Amino acid sequence: MSPSQQSEPPDTSSHTPDPSPQVIRLPRLALVGVALLLFGVCFPAISWPAAFGWLFVIPIAVAVWVVRVRTVVGPDGLSIRRPVTSEFVPWDRVRGIAFPDRRWARVVLTDKSEKSLPLVRFDRLPLLAAASGGRITDPYAAAAAAEAAAEVLDTPEDDAP
């Protein structure tokens, strides 16, 4: 077969998952809540600065948390950002993902240690599955496929007279 006759790989289509990185973070609209918190702190802090001046630290800390904390799921691995630290976990170190007691997800590593994934809840699994390139399975898609298979098996066949 000559090189001009060789087929090219198909472009990505609507039914193939997009392997682009997915950023899971709080929406910037949460900063409105921080502004309201700052407004509420202003009254005691301005009226008696010596006793309540430290209250200004609370909205600042919350704003840093809103802006900084995120989990980025990409084709290379998981990037975890917390208020003070950041770390990267490549996919070859990931053994699985656990959801203990309705809290944030925890990634289980090959050495059986766990790390929390900030802001990742069970409802974000389709995003994780698409961004991981198939390394994480989507339970919603598996359930839909099982339902479709059950419907095919349950459909009565038409009896011809």
Secondary structure, 3 states (H helix, E strand, C coil): CCHHHCCCCCCCCCCCCCCCCEEEECCCCHHHHHHHHHHHHHHHHHHCHHHHHHHHHHHHHHHHHHHHCEEEECCCEEEEECCCCEEEEEHHHEEEEECHHHCCCEEEECCCCEEECCCCCHHHHHHHHHHHCCCCCCHHHHHHHHHHHHHHHHCCCCCCC
